[in-house]
Amino acid sequence: MTTIRSHPSSTGIPLAFRHTQGKGPAIVFLPGYMSDMEGGKASAVFDWCVAQGRECLLLDYSGCGQSGGDFADGTLSIWRDDVLALISAQVISDKTVVIGSSMGGWLMLHVGLALGNRLAGLVGIAAAPDFSDWGFDETQKAKLRAGETIFEDSDYGYDPMPTHAKFWNDAEKHKLLDGTIDLACPVRLLHGQEDSDVPPEVSLGLGEALASENVLVTLVKGGDHRLSRDTDIAALLDTLSALLETTELVSSETK
């Protein structure tokens, strides 16, 4: 079944998702801030999984895309729980590889920590953990602490782009880069060298913070924050394919 369906969140909000059955590990794609499952990278991953006969789950967080709810009410905590609810209800495979784009790369870390032994691997695309810290100046942070919504110019079709105080204050509780991130699975991090929104140093720092010894950081020459050129998407699919070979080899060796 690859049509868009709906599943209730823990608070009853309808969450839109697409799911295709197949072999595992299942692939779960987490979009970025104000993005949804209709994006080019998510669609390419889903189509690749269908062609490969592999289980895949795409979703829209509450308040985003075709899901119910108000974006202004969304937080990392809520969206993490949205993802975990859909994985629990829809994913059949006992192992999961989580792909996270931009903010989804921060969210994938928290989802991975919650999945425990069910997590088989991670793929970050311009992952942006802790952007509530390094992504705002002190004037903006003061407004957010005071409960104000701030607005910024955007190149991604959301002009201006809002950041709500509820989201920011919750995100500040979920920072990870100041300590060891207790994830031991294989991790692949892709980051454009020309990314003007999330510095490539963030992925390098994330690689250092992860407990895993199996971490590869790839800097993409000429790549921007989107990493949505045909060559970028091809690199993503190649990276995913190679990671799956690694996870399936490890799984077979431990049986």
LUMDREN-160251 format. One line per field, with one value per residue (C-alpha): residue in one letter; x, y, z. Coordinates in nm, 4 decimals. Last residue first. Layout:
// LUMDREN-160251
type <- A, ...
c1 <- X, ...
c2 <- Y, ...
c3 <- Z, ...
// end
This chain:
// LUMDREN-160251
type <- K, T, E, S, S, V, L, E, T, T, E, L, L, A, S, L, T, D, L, L, A, A, I, D, T, D, R, S, L, R, H, D, G, G, K, V, L, T, V, L, V, N, E, S, A, L, A, E, G, L, G, L, S, V, E, P, P, V, D, S, D, E, Q, G, H, L, L, R, V, P, C, A, L, D, I, T, G, D, L, L, K, H, K, E, A, D, N, W, F, K, A, H, T, P, M, P, D, Y, G, Y, D, S, D, E, F, I, T, E, G, A, R, L, K, A, K, Q, T, E, D, F, G, W, D, S, F, D, P, A, A, A, I, G, V, L, G, A, L, R, N, G, L, A, L, G, V, H, L, M, L, W, G, G, M, S, S, G, I, V, V, T, K, D, S, I, V, Q, A, S, I, L, A, L, V, D, D, R, W, I, S, L, T, G, D, A, F, D, G, G, S, Q, G, C, G, S, Y, D, L, L, L, C, E, R, G, Q, A, V, C, W, D, F, V, A, S, A, K, G, G, E, M, D, S, M, Y, G, P, L, F, V, I, A, P, G, K, G, Q, T, H, R, F, A, L, P, I, G, T, S, S, P, H, S, R, I, T, T, M
c1 <- 2.2716, 2.5257, 2.7070, 2.3819, 2.2853, 2.6300, 2.6092, 2.2573, 2.3739, 2.6710, 2.4722, 2.2113, 2.4786, 2.5975, 2.2442, 2.1810, 2.5031, 2.4261, 2.0753, 2.2103, 2.4781, 2.2124, 2.0065, 2.3047, 2.3834, 2.0258, 2.0459, 1.8545, 2.1290, 1.8951, 2.1584, 2.3919, 2.6265, 2.9170, 3.1462, 2.9598, 3.1242, 3.0860, 3.1025, 3.1436, 3.0659, 3.1277, 3.2923, 2.9544, 2.9495, 2.8376, 2.9812, 3.2653, 3.0361, 2.8013, 3.0872, 3.1716, 2.8039, 2.7861, 3.1120, 2.9315, 2.7565, 2.3763, 2.2094, 2.4765, 2.5503, 2.8234, 3.0217, 2.7026, 2.6649, 2.6075, 2.6346, 2.6447, 2.5990, 2.6503, 2.4918, 2.6468, 2.4198, 2.4830, 2.5375, 2.8374, 2.8081, 2.7667, 2.6259, 2.2937, 2.0469, 1.6969, 1.5890, 1.6631, 1.4250, 1.1314, 1.2015, 1.2411, 0.9213, 0.7045, 0.8663, 0.7600, 1.0048, 0.8401, 0.9719, 0.8928, 0.8638, 0.8133, 0.9024, 1.2500, 1.4737, 1.3653, 1.3622, 1.3206, 1.0304, 1.0318, 0.7470, 0.7603, 0.7454, 1.0054, 1.2607, 1.1958, 1.2599, 1.5830, 1.6950, 1.6447, 1.8572, 2.1223, 2.1637, 1.9945, 2.1063, 2.3839, 2.1534, 1.8095, 2.0123, 2.1063, 2.1165, 2.1039, 2.1749, 2.2674, 2.1383, 2.1858, 2.1691, 2.1251, 2.1527, 2.0014, 1.7769, 1.5460, 1.7924, 1.7072, 1.4234, 1.4143, 1.7773, 1.7175, 1.4107, 1.6183, 1.8953, 1.6478, 1.4992, 1.8253, 1.8622, 1.4955, 1.5943, 1.8110, 1.7091, 1.6888, 1.7106, 1.6276, 1.7241, 1.4934, 1.5095, 1.2231, 1.0466, 0.6702, 0.6548, 0.2985, 0.1831, 0.5136, 0.6845, 0.3840, 0.3802, 0.7578, 0.7382, 0.4556, 0.6397, 0.9468, 0.7212, 0.5729, 0.9097, 1.0660, 0.7808, 0.4668, 0.1862, 0.2521, 0.2288, -0.1405, -0.2934, -0.3798, -0.1344, -0.1281, 0.1911, 0.2835, 0.0848, 0.1518, 0.4625, 0.4168, 0.5257, 0.7244, 0.7702, 0.9665, 0.9867, 1.2155, 1.1189, 1.4082, 1.1833, 0.9520, 1.2544, 1.3903, 1.0509, 1.0423, 1.3967, 1.3270, 1.0040, 1.1805, 1.4603, 1.2244, 0.9890, 0.6333, 0.6953, 0.6836, 0.8894, 0.8250, 1.1533, 1.3137, 1.1786, 1.2205, 1.2484, 1.1993, 1.3625, 1.2753, 1.5611, 1.4014, 1.2193, 0.8989, 0.5895, 0.5239, 0.4044, 0.2891, 0.1888, -0.0509, -0.0909, -0.4454, -0.4344, -0.5781, -0.3470, -0.1248, -0.1235, -0.3972, -0.3064, -0.3792, -0.3144, -0.1432, -0.1268, 0.1671, 0.0000
c2 <- -1.4999, -1.2254, -1.2530, -1.2263, -0.9021, -0.7492, -0.8286, -0.6836, -0.3641, -0.3236, -0.3984, -0.1512, 0.1148, 0.0595, 0.0992, 0.4102, 0.5732, 0.4917, 0.6328, 0.9525, 0.9873, 0.9524, 1.2176, 1.4527, 1.3858, 1.4624, 1.7842, 1.7820, 1.8443, 2.1070, 2.2814, 2.3417, 2.0951, 2.2253, 1.9497, 1.7086, 1.6544, 1.2925, 1.2023, 0.8319, 0.6847, 0.3260, 0.3772, 0.4674, 0.6787, 0.9808, 1.3164, 1.3184, 1.2508, 1.5189, 1.7673, 1.6889, 1.7172, 2.0583, 2.1660, 2.1496, 2.4727, 2.4500, 2.7312, 2.8382, 2.4839, 2.5206, 2.2154, 2.0101, 1.7547, 1.3789, 1.1865, 0.8062, 0.6241, 0.2569, 0.1767, 0.2566, 0.5407, 0.6886, 1.0485, 1.1673, 1.5213, 1.8859, 1.7913, 1.6609, 1.9447, 1.8270, 2.0708, 2.3719, 2.2184, 2.2569, 2.6276, 2.6737, 2.4914, 2.6745, 3.0066, 2.9704, 2.9988, 3.1422, 3.1419, 3.4585, 3.3497, 2.9751, 2.8707, 2.7433, 3.0465, 3.1930, 3.5327, 3.5087, 3.5472, 3.5362, 3.4231, 3.5786, 3.3889, 3.5901, 3.3123, 3.3437, 3.7182, 3.6707, 3.3989, 3.6292, 3.9019, 3.6454, 3.5166, 3.2043, 2.8879, 2.7889, 2.7108, 2.6172, 2.4443, 2.1730, 1.8966, 2.0116, 1.7157, 1.8242, 1.4827, 1.2320, 0.8563, 0.6356, 0.2615, -0.0592, 0.0780, -0.1837, -0.2386, 0.1030, 0.2728, 0.5690, 0.6637, 0.6376, 0.8618, 1.1176, 1.1004, 1.1035, 1.4291, 1.6147, 1.4860, 1.5678, 1.9275, 1.9026, 1.5752, 1.2576, 0.8985, 0.6245, 0.2628, 0.0206, -0.3380, -0.5657, -0.5194, -0.4615, -0.0838, 0.0495, 0.0963, 0.1152, 0.3144, 0.5478, 0.6096, 0.6590, 0.9249, 1.1167, 1.0885, 1.2486, 1.5151, 1.5978, 1.6179, 1.8171, 2.0652, 2.1477, 2.3696, 2.6508, 2.3945, 2.3432, 1.9967, 1.7491, 1.5799, 1.6602, 1.8632, 1.9751, 2.0461, 1.6951, 1.5542, 1.4285, 1.0734, 0.8381, 0.4691, 0.2135, -0.1660, -0.2925, -0.4571, -0.2835, -0.0927, 0.0098, 0.1136, 0.3252, 0.4940, 0.5761, 0.7121, 0.9279, 1.0591, 1.1550, 1.3285, 1.5193, 1.6441, 1.5115, 1.3701, 1.7107, 2.0175, 2.2888, 2.1950, 1.8948, 1.5601, 1.2269, 0.9202, 0.5707, 0.2768, -0.0759, -0.3163, -0.5099, -0.6777, -0.5392, -0.3394, 0.0100, 0.2887, 0.6428, 0.8670, 1.1375, 1.1793, 1.2427, 1.4218, 1.1982, 1.3031, 0.9947, 1.0494, 0.9014, 0.7190, 0.8373, 0.7018, 0.8309, 0.5661, 0.3239, 0.0000
c3 <- 1.4098, 1.4823, 1.1493, 0.9520, 1.1299, 1.0776, 0.7070, 0.6895, 0.8565, 0.6220, 0.3053, 0.4269, 0.4673, 0.1097, -0.0274, 0.1815, 0.0649, -0.2982, -0.2538, -0.1002, -0.3688, -0.6401, -0.4611, -0.4592, -0.8263, -0.9250, -0.7250, -0.3959, -0.1410, 0.0090, 0.2177, -0.0749, -0.2461, -0.4528, -0.3273, -0.1002, 0.2372, 0.3468, 0.7167, 0.7941, 1.1352, 1.2466, 1.5867, 1.7335, 2.0501, 1.8492, 1.9569, 1.7040, 1.4081, 1.5364, 1.5421, 1.1797, 1.0894, 1.2578, 1.0949, 0.7605, 0.8661, 0.8538, 0.6604, 0.4098, 0.2907, 0.0264, 0.1396, 0.1291, 0.4086, 0.4091, 0.7383, 0.7513, 1.0815, 1.1709, 1.5103, 1.8500, 1.9652, 2.3081, 2.2049, 2.4082, 2.5397, 2.4372, 2.0966, 2.2237, 2.2764, 2.3622, 2.6340, 2.4099, 2.1565, 2.3971, 2.4410, 2.0659, 1.9683, 2.2218, 2.1331, 1.7713, 1.4856, 1.1787, 0.8204, 0.6233, 0.3558, 0.3617, 0.0057, 0.0861, 0.0453, 0.3772, 0.5456, 0.9209, 1.1634, 1.5434, 1.7667, 2.1125, 2.4426, 2.6333, 2.5836, 2.2095, 2.2168, 2.4128, 2.1717, 1.8747, 2.0346, 2.1300, 1.7757, 1.6480, 1.4663, 1.7102, 2.0040, 1.8668, 1.5942, 1.8452, 1.5839, 1.2204, 0.9909, 0.6392, 0.5288, 0.8118, 0.7580, 1.0640, 1.1244, 1.2644, 1.5418, 1.6966, 1.9783, 2.1234, 1.9378, 2.1801, 2.1158, 1.7429, 1.7623, 1.9524, 1.6933, 1.4038, 1.5375, 1.4978, 1.1405, 1.0791, 1.1540, 0.8391, 0.6699, 0.8781, 0.7556, 1.0073, 0.9463, 1.1249, 1.2498, 1.3602, 1.0292, 1.0403, 1.0594, 1.0900, 1.4501, 1.6353, 1.3617, 1.3431, 1.7182, 1.7249, 1.4553, 1.6242, 1.9587, 1.8067, 1.6551, 1.9951, 2.1696, 1.8847, 1.9101, 1.7124, 1.8418, 1.5930, 1.3113, 1.3946, 1.3844, 1.1138, 0.8820, 0.5102, 0.5159, 0.8662, 1.1845, 1.3146, 1.1456, 0.7906, 0.7250, 0.5038, 0.5887, 0.3868, 0.3667, 0.0917, -0.2361, -0.4120, -0.6529, -0.3674, -0.1603, -0.4462, -0.4892, -0.1176, -0.1164, -0.4217, -0.2690, 0.0539, -0.1365, -0.3673, -0.0984, -0.0721, 0.2759, 0.4410, 0.5236, 0.7843, 0.9559, 0.7886, 0.6765, 0.8610, 0.6362, 0.7832, 0.6042, 0.7194, 0.7784, 0.6367, 0.3520, 0.2069, 0.2892, 0.1607, 0.3842, 0.3197, 0.6079, 0.7256, 1.1017, 1.2275, 1.5667, 1.8399, 2.1232, 2.0969, 1.7208, 1.5049, 1.1819, 0.8288, 0.4818, 0.1702, -0.1016, -0.1151, 0.0000
// end
